[in-house]
Amino acid sequence: MPMSPPCPRCSSEFTYSDGTLFICPECAHEWSPDDVDDDDSVVKDANGNVLVDGDAVVLIKDLKVKGTSTTLKMGTKIKNIRLVGGDHEVDCKTDGGNYMLKACYLRKV
């Protein structure tokens, strides 16, 4: 039985083939075997440093939270980030709650 390649997004070994696509049951990422572009899975901070799960980051700009009067202040340190797919690629928890942030507003500590 041929082995499926590990997931390019989360490196899970539990991937499987579904017709012409490979699927990761852990992060729900789907990709074609012809996809060679790994730059989608690399998340970089404002300085170009590669971010990984569990990193600590600092906000480089005040960010207004949409739909509330809350503002995340520049210099706020956020520990133990989690990378997710989509437009807002960083999932994090602060004293004020849980937020999804764009990596371009973060600097790795």
PDB file as gemmi writes it, atoms N, CA and C in Angstrom:
CRYST1    1.000    1.000    1.000  90.00  90.00  90.00 P 1                      
ATOM      1  N   MET A   1       0.842  -1.179   0.000  1.00  0.00           N  
ATOM      2  CA  MET A   1       0.000   0.000   0.000  1.00  0.00           C  
ATOM      3  C   MET A   1       0.891   1.247   0.000  1.00  0.00           C  
ATOM      4  N   PRO A   2       0.733   2.161  -0.967  1.00  0.00           N  
ATOM      5  CA  PRO A   2       1.579   3.353  -1.018  1.00  0.00           C  
ATOM      6  C   PRO A   2       1.271   4.304   0.137  1.00  0.00           C  
ATOM      7  N   MET A   3       2.308   4.938   0.619  1.00  0.00           N  
ATOM      8  CA  MET A   3       2.169   5.896   1.723  1.00  0.00           C  
ATOM      9  C   MET A   3       1.752   7.254   1.182  1.00  0.00           C  
ATOM     10  N   SER A   4       0.849   7.923   1.883  1.00  0.00           N  
ATOM     11  CA  SER A   4       0.463   9.284   1.529  1.00  0.00           C  
ATOM     12  C   SER A   4       1.502  10.237   2.104  1.00  0.00           C  
ATOM     13  N   PRO A   5       1.769  11.347   1.424  1.00  0.00           N  
ATOM     14  CA  PRO A   5       2.746  12.306   1.944  1.00  0.00           C  
ATOM     15  C   PRO A   5       2.200  13.019   3.179  1.00  0.00           C  
ATOM     16  N   PRO A   6       3.079  13.511   4.062  1.00  0.00           N  
ATOM     17  CA  PRO A   6       2.593  14.264   5.230  1.00  0.00           C  
ATOM     18  C   PRO A   6       1.950  15.574   4.799  1.00  0.00           C  
ATOM     19  N   CYS A   7       1.081  16.081   5.635  1.00  0.00           N  
ATOM     20  CA  CYS A   7       0.379  17.329   5.345  1.00  0.00           C  
ATOM     21  C   CYS A   7       1.369  18.492   5.278  1.00  0.00           C  
ATOM     22  N   PRO A   8       1.331  19.304   4.214  1.00  0.00           N  
ATOM     23  CA  PRO A   8       2.249  20.436   4.123  1.00  0.00           C  
ATOM     24  C   PRO A   8       1.927  21.562   5.096  1.00  0.00           C  
ATOM     25  N   ARG A   9       0.724  21.581   5.650  1.00  0.00           N  
ATOM     26  CA  ARG A   9       0.337  22.650   6.564  1.00  0.00           C  
ATOM     27  C   ARG A   9       0.674  22.304   8.013  1.00  0.00           C  
ATOM     28  N   CYS A  10       0.307  21.086   8.473  1.00  0.00           N  
ATOM     29  CA  CYS A  10       0.499  20.752   9.886  1.00  0.00           C  
ATOM     30  C   CYS A  10       1.458  19.581  10.093  1.00  0.00           C  
ATOM     31  N   SER A  11       1.992  18.998   9.026  1.00  0.00           N  
ATOM     32  CA  SER A  11       2.953  17.886   9.068  1.00  0.00           C  
ATOM     33  C   SER A  11       2.375  16.599   9.634  1.00  0.00           C  
ATOM     34  N   SER A  12       1.078  16.454   9.633  1.00  0.00           N  
ATOM     35  CA  SER A  12       0.446  15.239  10.128  1.00  0.00           C  
ATOM     36  C   SER A  12       0.741  14.068   9.197  1.00  0.00           C  
ATOM     37  N   GLU A  13       0.925  12.904   9.771  1.00  0.00           N  
ATOM     38  CA  GLU A  13       1.189  11.701   8.988  1.00  0.00           C  
ATOM     39  C   GLU A  13      -0.104  10.994   8.586  1.00  0.00           C  
ATOM     40  N   PHE A  14      -1.233  11.398   9.137  1.00  0.00           N  
ATOM     41  CA  PHE A  14      -2.502  10.706   8.944  1.00  0.00           C  
ATOM     42  C   PHE A  14      -3.291  11.232   7.749  1.00  0.00           C  
ATOM     43  N   THR A  15      -2.632  11.428   6.618  1.00  0.00           N  
ATOM     44  CA  THR A  15      -3.302  11.921   5.427  1.00  0.00           C  
ATOM     45  C   THR A  15      -3.806  10.746   4.591  1.00  0.00           C  
ATOM     46  N   TYR A  16      -4.751  11.031   3.716  1.00  0.00           N  
ATOM     47  CA  TYR A  16      -5.265   9.991   2.846  1.00  0.00           C  
ATOM     48  C   TYR A  16      -5.618  10.586   1.486  1.00  0.00           C  
ATOM     49  N   SER A  17      -5.719   9.719   0.496  1.00  0.00           N  
ATOM     50  CA  SER A  17      -6.032  10.133  -0.858  1.00  0.00           C  
ATOM     51  C   SER A  17      -7.529   9.996  -1.098  1.00  0.00           C  
ATOM     52  N   ASP A  18      -8.100  11.015  -1.744  1.00  0.00           N  
ATOM     53  CA  ASP A  18      -9.513  10.999  -2.100  1.00  0.00           C  
ATOM     54  C   ASP A  18      -9.613  11.388  -3.572  1.00  0.00           C  
ATOM     55  N   GLY A  19      -9.435  10.417  -4.433  1.00  0.00           N  
ATOM     56  CA  GLY A  19      -9.437  10.713  -5.867  1.00  0.00           C  
ATOM     57  C   GLY A  19      -8.144  11.389  -6.264  1.00  0.00           C  
ATOM     58  N   THR A  20      -8.218  12.647  -6.695  1.00  0.00           N  
ATOM     59  CA  THR A  20      -7.022  13.364  -7.144  1.00  0.00           C  
ATOM     60  C   THR A  20      -6.429  14.254  -6.062  1.00  0.00           C  
ATOM     61  N   LEU A  21      -7.024  14.302  -4.878  1.00  0.00           N  
ATOM     62  CA  LEU A  21      -6.546  15.163  -3.794  1.00  0.00           C  
ATOM     63  C   LEU A  21      -6.079  14.341  -2.602  1.00  0.00           C  
ATOM     64  N   PHE A  22      -5.158  14.911  -1.840  1.00  0.00           N  
ATOM     65  CA  PHE A  22      -4.796  14.373  -0.536  1.00  0.00           C  
ATOM     66  C   PHE A  22      -5.519  15.221   0.511  1.00  0.00           C  
ATOM     67  N   ILE A  23      -5.950  14.590   1.603  1.00  0.00           N  
ATOM     68  CA  ILE A  23      -6.707  15.280   2.643  1.00  0.00           C  
ATOM     69  C   ILE A  23      -6.080  14.978   3.994  1.00  0.00           C  
ATOM     70  N   CYS A  24      -5.977  16.008   4.832  1.00  0.00           N  
ATOM     71  CA  CYS A  24      -5.487  15.856   6.200  1.00  0.00           C  
ATOM     72  C   CYS A  24      -6.688  15.926   7.138  1.00  0.00           C  
ATOM     73  N   PRO A  25      -6.971  14.863   7.892  1.00  0.00           N  
ATOM     74  CA  PRO A  25      -8.125  14.891   8.789  1.00  0.00           C  
ATOM     75  C   PRO A  25      -7.908  15.768  10.031  1.00  0.00           C  
ATOM     76  N   GLU A  26      -6.661  16.099  10.336  1.00  0.00           N  
ATOM     77  CA  GLU A  26      -6.393  16.907  11.533  1.00  0.00           C  
ATOM     78  C   GLU A  26      -6.630  18.395  11.308  1.00  0.00           C  
ATOM     79  N   CYS A  27      -6.199  18.942  10.161  1.00  0.00           N  
ATOM     80  CA  CYS A  27      -6.371  20.382   9.918  1.00  0.00           C  
ATOM     81  C   CYS A  27      -7.303  20.663   8.740  1.00  0.00           C  
ATOM     82  N   ALA A  28      -7.836  19.604   8.103  1.00  0.00           N  
ATOM     83  CA  ALA A  28      -8.781  19.713   6.984  1.00  0.00           C  
ATOM     84  C   ALA A  28      -8.178  20.359   5.745  1.00  0.00           C  
ATOM     85  N   HIS A  29      -6.843  20.312   5.617  1.00  0.00           N  
ATOM     86  CA  HIS A  29      -6.180  20.862   4.437  1.00  0.00           C  
ATOM     87  C   HIS A  29      -6.272  19.861   3.293  1.00  0.00           C  
ATOM     88  N   GLU A  30      -6.611  20.346   2.098  1.00  0.00           N  
ATOM     89  CA  GLU A  30      -6.668  19.529   0.905  1.00  0.00           C  
ATOM     90  C   GLU A  30      -5.660  20.070  -0.093  1.00  0.00           C  
ATOM     91  N   TRP A  31      -4.910  19.174  -0.753  1.00  0.00           N  
ATOM     92  CA  TRP A  31      -3.944  19.608  -1.738  1.00  0.00           C  
ATOM     93  C   TRP A  31      -3.792  18.554  -2.817  1.00  0.00           C  
ATOM     94  N   SER A  32      -3.354  19.023  -3.955  1.00  0.00           N  
ATOM     95  CA  SER A  32      -3.110  18.161  -5.097  1.00  0.00           C  
ATOM     96  C   SER A  32      -1.663  17.681  -5.036  1.00  0.00           C  
ATOM     97  N   PRO A  33      -1.384  16.471  -5.498  1.00  0.00           N  
ATOM     98  CA  PRO A  33       0.009  16.006  -5.505  1.00  0.00           C  
ATOM     99  C   PRO A  33       0.892  16.863  -6.402  1.00  0.00           C  
ATOM    100  N   ASP A  34       0.288  17.588  -7.345  1.00  0.00           N  
ATOM    101  CA  ASP A  34       1.047  18.454  -8.240  1.00  0.00           C  
ATOM    102  C   ASP A  34       1.425  19.770  -7.587  1.00  0.00           C  
ATOM    103  N   ASP A  35       0.801  20.108  -6.457  1.00  0.00           N  
ATOM    104  CA  ASP A  35       1.117  21.352  -5.758  1.00  0.00           C  
ATOM    105  C   ASP A  35       2.505  21.237  -5.139  1.00  0.00           C  
ATOM    106  N   VAL A  36       3.411  22.073  -5.604  1.00  0.00           N  
ATOM    107  CA  VAL A  36       4.773  22.061  -5.091  1.00  0.00           C  
ATOM    108  C   VAL A  36       5.041  23.302  -4.263  1.00  0.00           C  
ATOM    109  N   ASP A  37       4.163  24.283  -4.347  1.00  0.00           N  
ATOM    110  CA  ASP A  37       4.338  25.576  -3.683  1.00  0.00           C  
ATOM    111  C   ASP A  37       4.124  25.430  -2.182  1.00  0.00           C  
ATOM    112  N   ASP A  38       5.210  25.482  -1.399  1.00  0.00           N  
ATOM    113  CA  ASP A  38       5.127  25.380   0.049  1.00  0.00           C  
ATOM    114  C   ASP A  38       5.051  26.742   0.728  1.00  0.00           C  
ATOM    115  N   ASP A  39       5.099  27.854  -0.045  1.00  0.00           N  
ATOM    116  CA  ASP A  39       5.079  29.178   0.561  1.00  0.00           C  
ATOM    117  C   ASP A  39       3.750  29.494   1.221  1.00  0.00           C  
ATOM    118  N   ASP A  40       2.658  28.817   0.841  1.00  0.00           N  
ATOM    119  CA  ASP A  40       1.360  29.063   1.458  1.00  0.00           C  
ATOM    120  C   ASP A  40       1.357  28.636   2.918  1.00  0.00           C  
ATOM    121  N   SER A  41       2.121  27.614   3.255  1.00  0.00           N  
ATOM    122  CA  SER A  41       2.096  27.097   4.615  1.00  0.00           C  
ATOM    123  C   SER A  41       3.072  27.836   5.526  1.00  0.00           C  
ATOM    124  N   VAL A  42       3.911  28.704   4.985  1.00  0.00           N  
ATOM    125  CA  VAL A  42       4.878  29.447   5.788  1.00  0.00           C  
ATOM    126  C   VAL A  42       4.261  30.780   6.180  1.00  0.00           C  
ATOM    127  N   VAL A  43       4.206  31.029   7.492  1.00  0.00           N  
ATOM    128  CA  VAL A  43       3.664  32.289   8.002  1.00  0.00           C  
ATOM    129  C   VAL A  43       4.835  33.103   8.553  1.00  0.00           C  
ATOM    130  N   LYS A  44       4.952  34.350   8.079  1.00  0.00           N  
ATOM    131  CA  LYS A  44       6.059  35.214   8.493  1.00  0.00           C  
ATOM    132  C   LYS A  44       5.515  36.438   9.211  1.00  0.00           C  
ATOM    133  N   ASP A  45       6.297  36.924  10.188  1.00  0.00           N  
ATOM    134  CA  ASP A  45       5.912  38.123  10.926  1.00  0.00           C  
ATOM    135  C   ASP A  45       6.269  39.373  10.127  1.00  0.00           C  
ATOM    136  N   ALA A  46       6.126  40.540  10.732  1.00  0.00           N  
ATOM    137  CA  ALA A  46       6.371  41.805  10.048  1.00  0.00           C  
ATOM    138  C   ALA A  46       7.827  41.965   9.619  1.00  0.00           C  
ATOM    139  N   ASN A  47       8.756  41.303  10.301  1.00  0.00           N  
ATOM    140  CA  ASN A  47      10.175  41.393   9.968  1.00  0.00           C  
ATOM    141  C   ASN A  47      10.643  40.275   9.046  1.00  0.00           C  
ATOM    142  N   GLY A  48       9.757  39.375   8.672  1.00  0.00           N  
ATOM    143  CA  GLY A  48      10.121  38.282   7.785  1.00  0.00           C  
ATOM    144  C   GLY A  48      10.569  37.016   8.493  1.00  0.00           C  
ATOM    145  N   ASN A  49      10.464  36.976   9.815  1.00  0.00           N  
ATOM    146  CA  ASN A  49      10.819  35.774  10.563  1.00  0.00           C  
ATOM    147  C   ASN A  49       9.690  34.759  10.468  1.00  0.00           C  
ATOM    148  N   VAL A  50      10.032  33.489  10.329  1.00  0.00           N  
ATOM    149  CA  VAL A  50       9.036  32.431  10.216  1.00  0.00           C  
ATOM    150  C   VAL A  50       8.424  32.162  11.587  1.00  0.00           C  
ATOM    151  N   LEU A  51       7.099  32.130  11.642  1.00  0.00           N  
ATOM    152  CA  LEU A  51       6.384  31.836  12.883  1.00  0.00           C  
ATOM    153  C   LEU A  51       5.969  30.370  12.896  1.00  0.00           C  
ATOM    154  N   VAL A  52       6.007  29.775  14.087  1.00  0.00           N  
ATOM    155  CA  VAL A  52       5.554  28.396  14.276  1.00  0.00           C  
ATOM    156  C   VAL A  52       4.638  28.353  15.495  1.00  0.00           C  
ATOM    157  N   ASP A  53       3.879  27.272  15.617  1.00  0.00           N  
ATOM    158  CA  ASP A  53       2.998  27.113  16.775  1.00  0.00           C  
ATOM    159  C   ASP A  53       3.799  27.188  18.061  1.00  0.00           C  
ATOM    160  N   GLY A  54       3.265  27.918  19.042  1.00  0.00           N  
ATOM    161  CA  GLY A  54       3.902  28.033  20.348  1.00  0.00           C  
ATOM    162  C   GLY A  54       4.820  29.226  20.500  1.00  0.00           C  
ATOM    163  N   ASP A  55       5.057  29.984  19.440  1.00  0.00           N  
ATOM    164  CA  ASP A  55       5.915  31.169  19.522  1.00  0.00           C  
ATOM    165  C   ASP A  55       5.264  32.253  20.370  1.00  0.00           C  
ATOM    166  N   ALA A  56       6.107  33.161  20.853  1.00  0.00           N  
ATOM    167  CA  ALA A  56       5.641  34.373  21.535  1.00  0.00           C  
ATOM    168  C   ALA A  56       5.858  35.541  20.579  1.00  0.00           C  
ATOM    169  N   VAL A  57       4.874  36.429  20.513  1.00  0.00           N  
ATOM    170  CA  VAL A  57       4.937  37.567  19.601  1.00  0.00           C  
ATOM    171  C   VAL A  57       4.534  38.843  20.339  1.00  0.00           C  
ATOM    172  N   VAL A  58       4.850  39.983  19.713  1.00  0.00           N  
ATOM    173  CA  VAL A  58       4.486  41.294  20.243  1.00  0.00           C  
ATOM    174  C   VAL A  58       3.760  42.052  19.145  1.00  0.00           C  
ATOM    175  N   LEU A  59       2.699  42.772  19.504  1.00  0.00           N  
ATOM    176  CA  LEU A  59       1.985  43.606  18.537  1.00  0.00           C  
ATOM    177  C   LEU A  59       2.842  44.808  18.173  1.00  0.00           C  
ATOM    178  N   ILE A  60       2.909  45.137  16.890  1.00  0.00           N  
ATOM    179  CA  ILE A  60       3.718  46.278  16.457  1.00  0.00           C  
ATOM    180  C   ILE A  60       2.860  47.509  16.184  1.00  0.00           C  
ATOM    181  N   LYS A  61       1.551  47.387  16.403  1.00  0.00           N  
ATOM    182  CA  LYS A  61       0.623  48.482  16.099  1.00  0.00           C  
ATOM    183  C   LYS A  61      -0.617  48.315  16.959  1.00  0.00           C  
ATOM    184  N   ASP A  62      -1.259  49.429  17.350  1.00  0.00           N  
ATOM    185  CA  ASP A  62      -2.544  49.349  18.035  1.00  0.00           C  
ATOM    186  C   ASP A  62      -3.579  48.791  17.055  1.00  0.00           C  
ATOM    187  N   LEU A  63      -4.349  47.812  17.513  1.00  0.00           N  
ATOM    188  CA  LEU A  63      -5.365  47.196  16.662  1.00  0.00           C  
ATOM    189  C   LEU A  63      -6.731  47.337  17.305  1.00  0.00           C  
ATOM    190  N   LYS A  64      -7.676  47.939  16.593  1.00  0.00           N  
ATOM    191  CA  LYS A  64      -9.051  48.030  17.072  1.00  0.00           C  
ATOM    192  C   LYS A  64      -9.746  46.712  16.764  1.00  0.00           C  
ATOM    193  N   VAL A  65     -10.458  46.186  17.755  1.00  0.00           N  
ATOM    194  CA  VAL A  65     -11.175  44.933  17.578  1.00  0.00           C  
ATOM    195  C   VAL A  65     -12.516  45.254  16.946  1.00  0.00           C  
ATOM    196  N   LYS A  66     -12.769  44.649  15.808  1.00  0.00           N  
ATOM    197  CA  LYS A  66     -13.988  44.932  15.047  1.00  0.00           C  
ATOM    198  C   LYS A  66     -15.228  44.545  15.849  1.00  0.00           C  
ATOM    199  N   GLY A  67     -16.191  45.447  15.907  1.00  0.00           N  
ATOM    200  CA  GLY A  67     -17.453  45.179  16.579  1.00  0.00           C  
ATOM    201  C   GLY A  67     -17.458  45.490  18.056  1.00  0.00           C  
ATOM    202  N   THR A  68     -16.334  45.956  18.611  1.00  0.00           N  
ATOM    203  CA  THR A  68     -16.270  46.300  20.033  1.00  0.00           C  
ATOM    204  C   THR A  68     -15.530  47.618  20.191  1.00  0.00           C  
ATOM    205  N   SER A  69     -15.468  48.104  21.405  1.00  0.00           N  
ATOM    206  CA  SER A  69     -14.701  49.312  21.689  1.00  0.00           C  
ATOM    207  C   SER A  69     -13.300  48.970  22.203  1.00  0.00           C  
ATOM    208  N   THR A  70     -12.932  47.710  22.148  1.00  0.00           N  
ATOM    209  CA  THR A  70     -11.639  47.235  22.641  1.00  0.00           C  
ATOM    210  C   THR A  70     -10.532  47.544  21.637  1.00  0.00           C  
ATOM    211  N   THR A  71      -9.362  47.911  22.168  1.00  0.00           N  
ATOM    212  CA  THR A  71      -8.172  48.117  21.350  1.00  0.00           C  
ATOM    213  C   THR A  71      -7.035  47.302  21.937  1.00  0.00           C  
ATOM    214  N   LEU A  72      -6.383  46.513  21.094  1.00  0.00           N  
ATOM    215  CA  LEU A  72      -5.184  45.795  21.514  1.00  0.00           C  
ATOM    216  C   LEU A  72      -4.009  46.742  21.337  1.00  0.00           C  
ATOM    217  N   LYS A  73      -3.286  47.015  22.392  1.00  0.00           N  
ATOM    218  CA  LYS A  73      -2.246  48.036  22.389  1.00  0.00           C  
ATOM    219  C   LYS A  73      -0.926  47.525  21.824  1.00  0.00           C  
ATOM    220  N   MET A  74      -0.210  48.415  21.167  1.00  0.00           N  
ATOM    221  CA  MET A  74       1.116  48.119  20.651  1.00  0.00           C  
ATOM    222  C   MET A  74       2.021  47.702  21.814  1.00  0.00           C  
ATOM    223  N   GLY A  75       2.847  46.699  21.606  1.00  0.00           N  
ATOM    224  CA  GLY A  75       3.756  46.222  22.641  1.00  0.00           C  
ATOM    225  C   GLY A  75       3.174  45.105  23.489  1.00  0.00           C  
ATOM    226  N   THR A  76       1.902  44.746  23.271  1.00  0.00           N  
ATOM    227  CA  THR A  76       1.296  43.647  24.019  1.00  0.00           C  
ATOM    228  C   THR A  76       1.960  42.341  23.620  1.00  0.00           C  
ATOM    229  N   LYS A  77       2.461  41.603  24.620  1.00  0.00           N  
ATOM    230  CA  LYS A  77       3.118  40.326  24.359  1.00  0.00           C  
ATOM    231  C   LYS A  77       2.073  39.217  24.396  1.00  0.00           C  
ATOM    232  N   ILE A  78       2.099  38.388  23.381  1.00  0.00           N  
ATOM    233  CA  ILE A  78       1.168  37.265  23.271  1.00  0.00           C  
ATOM    234  C   ILE A  78       1.989  35.987  23.219  1.00  0.00           C  
ATOM    235  N   LYS A  79       1.711  35.076  24.135  1.00  0.00           N  
ATOM    236  CA  LYS A  79       2.460  33.821  24.214  1.00  0.00           C  
ATOM    237  C   LYS A  79       1.647  32.687  23.613  1.00  0.00           C  
ATOM    238  N   ASN A  80       2.349  31.672  23.172  1.00  0.00           N  
ATOM    239  CA  ASN A  80       1.756  30.411  22.745  1.00  0.00           C  
ATOM    240  C   ASN A  80       0.724  30.601  21.630  1.00  0.00           C  
ATOM    241  N   ILE A  81       1.161  31.173  20.511  1.00  0.00           N  
ATOM    242  CA  ILE A  81       0.259  31.368  19.378  1.00  0.00           C  
ATOM    243  C   ILE A  81      -0.005  30.038  18.670  1.00  0.00           C  
ATOM    244  N   ARG A  82      -1.073  30.022  17.883  1.00  0.00           N  
ATOM    245  CA  ARG A  82      -1.403  28.844  17.078  1.00  0.00           C  
ATOM    246  C   ARG A  82      -1.658  29.316  15.658  1.00  0.00           C  
ATOM    247  N   LEU A  83      -1.012  28.671  14.685  1.00  0.00           N  
ATOM    248  CA  LEU A  83      -1.171  29.055  13.287  1.00  0.00           C  
ATOM    249  C   LEU A  83      -2.349  28.316  12.674  1.00  0.00           C  
ATOM    250  N   VAL A  84      -3.164  29.057  11.955  1.00  0.00           N  
ATOM    251  CA  VAL A  84      -4.329  28.498  11.277  1.00  0.00           C  
ATOM    252  C   VAL A  84      -4.339  29.027   9.849  1.00  0.00           C  
ATOM    253  N   GLY A  85      -5.135  28.435   8.988  1.00  0.00           N  
ATOM    254  CA  GLY A  85      -5.235  28.893   7.612  1.00  0.00           C  
ATOM    255  C   GLY A  85      -6.174  30.075   7.499  1.00  0.00           C  
ATOM    256  N   GLY A  86      -6.156  30.706   6.350  1.00  0.00           N  
ATOM    257  CA  GLY A  86      -7.068  31.805   6.102  1.00  0.00           C  
ATOM    258  C   GLY A  86      -6.384  33.152   6.115  1.00  0.00           C  
ATOM    259  N   ASP A  87      -7.202  34.188   6.058  1.00  0.00           N  
ATOM    260  CA  ASP A  87      -6.699  35.554   5.997  1.00  0.00           C  
ATOM    261  C   ASP A  87      -6.028  35.964   7.302  1.00  0.00           C  
ATOM    262  N   HIS A  88      -6.623  35.625   8.425  1.00  0.00           N  
ATOM    263  CA  HIS A  88      -6.048  35.902   9.740  1.00  0.00           C  
ATOM    264  C   HIS A  88      -5.387  34.612  10.210  1.00  0.00           C  
ATOM    265  N   GLU A  89      -4.062  34.536  10.033  1.00  0.00           N  
ATOM    266  CA  GLU A  89      -3.384  33.261  10.184  1.00  0.00           C  
ATOM    267  C   GLU A  89      -2.909  32.921  11.594  1.00  0.00           C  
ATOM    268  N   VAL A  90      -3.083  33.815  12.562  1.00  0.00           N  
ATOM    269  CA  VAL A  90      -2.627  33.556  13.926  1.00  0.00           C  
ATOM    270  C   VAL A  90      -3.816  33.567  14.881  1.00  0.00           C  
ATOM    271  N   ASP A  91      -3.978  32.489  15.624  1.00  0.00           N  
ATOM    272  CA  ASP A  91      -5.013  32.371  16.652  1.00  0.00           C  
ATOM    273  C   ASP A  91      -4.309  32.510  17.988  1.00  0.00           C  
ATOM    274  N   CYS A  92      -4.797  33.403  18.861  1.00  0.00           N  
ATOM    275  CA  CYS A  92      -4.105  33.630  20.126  1.00  0.00           C  
ATOM    276  C   CYS A  92      -5.094  33.971  21.233  1.00  0.00           C  
ATOM    277  N   LYS A  93      -4.592  33.898  22.448  1.00  0.00           N  
ATOM    278  CA  LYS A  93      -5.395  34.209  23.619  1.00  0.00           C  
ATOM    279  C   LYS A  93      -4.667  35.302  24.410  1.00  0.00           C  
ATOM    280  N   THR A  94      -5.401  36.373  24.739  1.00  0.00           N  
ATOM    281  CA  THR A  94      -4.853  37.443  25.572  1.00  0.00           C  
ATOM    282  C   THR A  94      -5.725  37.568  26.812  1.00  0.00           C  
ATOM    283  N   ASP A  95      -5.367  38.497  27.689  1.00  0.00           N  
ATOM    284  CA  ASP A  95      -6.183  38.732  28.881  1.00  0.00           C  
ATOM    285  C   ASP A  95      -7.588  39.186  28.504  1.00  0.00           C  
ATOM    286  N   GLY A  96      -7.718  39.854  27.360  1.00  0.00           N  
ATOM    287  CA  GLY A  96      -9.002  40.381  26.924  1.00  0.00           C  
ATOM    288  C   GLY A  96      -9.868  39.391  26.173  1.00  0.00           C  
ATOM    289  N   GLY A  97      -9.328  38.234  25.818  1.00  0.00           N  
ATOM    290  CA  GLY A  97     -10.111  37.236  25.097  1.00  0.00           C  
ATOM    291  C   GLY A  97      -9.307  36.538  24.025  1.00  0.00           C  
ATOM    292  N   ASN A  98      -9.994  35.794  23.181  1.00  0.00           N  
ATOM    293  CA  ASN A  98      -9.366  35.075  22.079  1.00  0.00           C  
ATOM    294  C   ASN A  98      -9.500  35.890  20.803  1.00  0.00           C  
ATOM    295  N   TYR A  99      -8.425  35.943  20.012  1.00  0.00           N  
ATOM    296  CA  TYR A  99      -8.421  36.746  18.802  1.00  0.00           C  
ATOM    297  C   TYR A  99      -7.742  36.010  17.661  1.00  0.00           C  
ATOM    298  N   MET A 100      -8.166  36.369  16.446  1.00  0.00           N  
ATOM    299  CA  MET A 100      -7.501  35.929  15.225  1.00  0.00           C  
ATOM    300  C   MET A 100      -6.808  37.166  14.660  1.00  0.00           C  
ATOM    301  N   LEU A 101      -5.489  37.078  14.447  1.00  0.00           N  
ATOM    302  CA  LEU A 101      -4.712  38.229  14.006  1.00  0.00           C  
ATOM    303  C   LEU A 101      -3.967  37.930  12.716  1.00  0.00           C  
ATOM    304  N   LYS A 102      -3.644  38.983  11.987  1.00  0.00           N  
ATOM    305  CA  LYS A 102      -2.802  38.860  10.811  1.00  0.00           C  
ATOM    306  C   LYS A 102      -1.346  38.921  11.268  1.00  0.00           C  
ATOM    307  N   ALA A 103      -0.514  38.102  10.663  1.00  0.00           N  
ATOM    308  CA  ALA A 103       0.897  38.027  11.054  1.00  0.00           C  
ATOM    309  C   ALA A 103       1.661  39.308  10.723  1.00  0.00           C  
ATOM    310  N   CYS A 104       1.162  40.117   9.811  1.00  0.00           N  
ATOM    311  CA  CYS A 104       1.873  41.340   9.433  1.00  0.00           C  
ATOM    312  C   CYS A 104       1.857  42.381  10.549  1.00  0.00           C  
ATOM    313  N   TYR A 105       1.046  42.203  11.587  1.00  0.00           N  
ATOM    314  CA  TYR A 105       1.001  43.124  12.721  1.00  0.00           C  
ATOM    315  C   TYR A 105       1.730  42.562  13.933  1.00  0.00           C  
ATOM    316  N   LEU A 106       2.484  41.486  13.739  1.00  0.00           N  
ATOM    317  CA  LEU A 106       3.169  40.826  14.852  1.00  0.00           C  
ATOM    318  C   LEU A 106       4.671  40.781  14.598  1.00  0.00           C  
ATOM    319  N   ARG A 107       5.429  40.754  15.706  1.00  0.00           N  
ATOM    320  CA  ARG A 107       6.881  40.606  15.651  1.00  0.00           C  
ATOM    321  C   ARG A 107       7.250  39.483  16.603  1.00  0.00           C  
ATOM    322  N   LYS A 108       8.054  38.540  16.127  1.00  0.00           N  
ATOM    323  CA  LYS A 108       8.471  37.403  16.951  1.00  0.00           C  
ATOM    324  C   LYS A 108       9.396  37.887  18.056  1.00  0.00           C  
ATOM    325  N   VAL A 109       9.187  37.341  19.257  1.00  0.00           N  
ATOM    326  CA  VAL A 109      10.012  37.716  20.417  1.00  0.00           C  
ATOM    327  C   VAL A 109      11.159  36.750  20.559  1.00  0.00           C  
TER     328      VAL A 109                                                      
END                                                                             
